[in-house]
Amino acid sequence: MQKIIGVMGAGEVNEEEKQEAFELGKLLAENNWVLLTGGRDSGVMDAASQGARSAGGMTIGVIPDSDLRRLSEAVELPIVTGMGGARNAINVLSSHVVIACRGQSLGTISEIAFALKAAKPVILLNCIPECVALFKKIAGERVLLAESPEEAVQLTKELLPF
């Protein structure tokens, strides 16, 4: 079975955040893992997908609606849900490990919460202090912290169930 790593993050990010997500996607692909994102052509979703594709990786995009016009060109397998934000549960439940980038959007925060509720491993990559404090208070040691894409990948290796 393929290992699916969910990368969650905001649709609107700065260039540094895009580069971080691109590097993360690239590293995940180099480890022969499948990347799953929200599938959009913006922010963390697009940058991580672009990074994974640059390294020949497989990309899945779980989109919230039925409009493929905003699909990232780097998504190979779009999953059309028409479910809006409820698609976040699909993102999380389909992932073996969830990596949340920055944690500065409500969608990302909901995905972190879904993942913890579903007992999925969660890595917070350079998440804002408020996000870290909230989830550390709620879930303690079940939430792991990474300061770089490389560290997130190393933690992923340690967390994978197979």
N, C-alpha and C positions, 0 to 999 in steps of 0.2 A: 504494500500500500504506500502511496505517495505521502510524504509529510507536507502538510499545508500550514503555512505560516501566515496569519492574518496581520496585516499592517494597517493600523487605524490612525487617522489624523485629519486635521482640518482641510477644507477645500480652499481656504485662503491662507497662504503662508508667505513668508519672505524668502529671499534667495538663499539664505543660509539654511533655512528649514527645508527648502526644496533639495538642496545639495545633500543634506543629511539623509533625506528619504531616498534619493537616487542611490546613494552609496549603500544604504541598507538593502534596498531591492537587489542591487548588484551582488552584494555578499550573500544574500539568501539564495540567489540563483547559482552562485559558485559552489554552494553546498548541495546543489541538486534538490532544493526544496521548491515547492510550488508556492507562489505568492498569491494571496487573496487580499483584495482591497474593495473599497466601495465603488470602484470602476470609473469614476468621473475623470474628465479631462483637465482637472485642476488640482492644485495643492499636493498634499502628501500622496493621495491616490495615484495621480498621474506620474509624479516624480518617482515613486517606488516602482511603479509598473515599467517606466522607461528604464530605470536602472536594471531591473530584472531582465528585460528584453535585451539590453546591451550586452548581457553576459549569457544570452541564449536560454534564459529561464522561461518557464511556463507561468502565465499570468491569468488569473481569474478576477473578474469584476462583477460584484453583486450590486446591481444598480437599483435605486429606489423606485423608479418609475418604468414606463414602457418606451421612453423616448431614447433612442440610441444616438441621437445627434450630439449628446454631451459625453459619450463614451470615450475614454482614453484610447488613442490609436495603438497603445502598447498592450491593451487587453486582448488576449487571444480568445478567451472563453467568457463571453458576457452571460450573466444570469439575470434575466429580466424578472423583476418581482412585482412591480406595480403596488408595492406595500409602503412606500414612503419610508419614514424612519424605522418602521417595524422590521425592515430588512436588516437592521443591525443585529438582531438575534440570529439571523442566518449567517451573517459574517462570522460571528463568534462561535456558534455551534459547529460550523464547518472547519474551524481552525484547530490545529493541535496546540499551538502556542499563539498568544496574542501579544503583539508589540504595539504599544500606543505611543505615538510621537507627540511630544509637547503637552497634550492634554488640555488644550486651551479652547476647545469647542464643545458645545453640548452634545453633539453626535458622538464625539470621541469619548466623552465622559460616560455616555450611556453604554457604549460598547465595553468600556472597562467594567462598568457595573454588571452588565450581562455576563461577561466572562467570569468575573468572580462568583456570581451567583451560580453559574454552571460548572464551577470548580475547574475552570481552564487556567493554565499557567499564564500569568500576566507580567510583562516587562514594561516598565515605564521608561521611555527613552527621552532624556532631557525634559521631562515634564515640569511644568510650572510648579513652584513650591506649594501653592494652594491645592493642586491636584494630588501631589505626593502626600501632603498632610492628611487630606480627606481619606484617601484609599489606604494609607498606612494605618490610620486610626480604625478604619472599618475592618480591614483584612490582615493587618500586621505583616507577618513574614511571608504570606502568600503573594505579596506584591514585591517584585524585584526591581531594582533600579539600575539603569545603564546610562553612562555618560557619553557613549559613542556607539556608532553602528557596529563596530567590531566587538565591543563589550556585549551588546545585545545579541549578537550572533553566538558568542561564546556561551552566554547564559541559555540561549535556545538549545544549543547542543546538550547542555546538562539537563534540560527540562524534558526533552522529547521522550515519549513513552516507549519508543522502539527505534 
